[in-house]
Amino acid sequence: MKFLAVCGFGVGSSMVLKMTLQKVCKERGITCEVENTDISSAKGAAVDAIFTSQEFGDELMRTEKVPVYPIKRYMDKAEVGAALDQFLANQKG
């Protein structure tokens, strides 16, 4: 699976989110590739899902065809894990 962690400039907060998402995937035994990027580069990217802030989530949900998961606390493994679990549950259906 390939995921994007997105923030405004693709450097600071998206890197934190990327690291948390990688930890959560590893804990669940999921092989994944996670890239961090800025909002402009995220548009049209070939990924399975996008994880971002609520602010960017609203915009990306309108423009992207892949699932978008807004995250409030980028370092919170429980919140990121819940979003990942939601993605995985939707893949089974």
C-alpha positions in Angstrom: 0.0 0.0 0.0 1.1 3.5 -0.7 0.0 6.5 1.5 0.7 10.2 1.5 1.1 12.4 4.5 0.3 15.9 3.4 0.9 19.4 4.9 1.2 22.9 3.5 4.8 22.8 2.5 5.5 19.0 2.7 8.3 19.3 5.3 7.5 19.6 9.0 4.1 18.3 10.1 3.8 15.8 7.2 7.1 14.3 8.2 5.8 13.7 11.8 2.6 12.2 10.4 4.6 10.0 8.0 6.6 8.6 10.9 3.5 7.9 13.0 1.8 6.3 10.1 4.8 4.1 9.5 4.9 3.0 13.1 1.1 2.2 13.1 1.5 0.1 9.9 4.5 -1.8 11.4 2.5 -2.5 14.6 -0.3 -4.0 12.4 2.1 -6.0 10.3 1.2 -4.0 7.2 3.8 -3.4 4.5 3.4 0.2 3.3 5.2 3.0 1.6 4.6 6.4 3.1 5.7 9.7 1.5 5.3 13.1 2.9 4.5 16.0 0.5 2.8 19.4 0.1 -0.8 19.9 -0.9 -0.1 20.8 -4.5 2.0 17.7 -5.1 -0.6 15.5 -3.5 -3.2 16.3 -6.1 -3.4 13.5 -8.6 -0.8 11.3 -6.9 -1.1 7.6 -7.4 -1.7 6.4 -3.9 -4.1 4.3 -1.9 -5.0 7.0 0.7 -4.1 10.4 1.9 -3.6 11.4 5.5 -3.6 15.2 6.3 -5.0 17.9 8.5 -8.7 18.8 8.6 -8.0 22.0 6.7 -6.3 20.3 3.7 -8.6 17.2 4.1 -11.7 19.2 3.1 -10.0 20.4 -0.1 -8.5 17.1 -1.0 -11.8 15.3 -0.5 -13.3 17.5 -3.1 -10.6 17.0 -5.7 -9.2 13.5 -5.2 -10.6 10.1 -6.0 -8.8 8.2 -3.2 -9.8 8.2 0.5 -8.7 11.2 2.5 -8.3 10.9 6.3 -8.1 14.1 8.3 -5.8 13.8 11.4 -5.9 16.3 14.3 -2.9 15.0 16.3 -0.1 13.8 14.0 1.8 12.1 16.8 -1.2 10.2 18.2 -0.8 6.6 17.2 -4.4 5.8 18.4 -5.9 8.5 16.1 -3.7 7.6 13.1 -4.4 3.9 13.8 -8.1 4.5 13.8 -7.9 6.2 10.5 -5.8 3.4 9.1 -8.2 0.8 10.4 -11.1 2.6 8.8 -9.2 2.6 5.5 -8.5 -1.2 5.8 -12.1 -1.9 6.7 -13.3 -0.1 3.6 -10.9 -2.1 1.4 -12.5 -5.3 2.5 -16.0 -4.2 1.5 
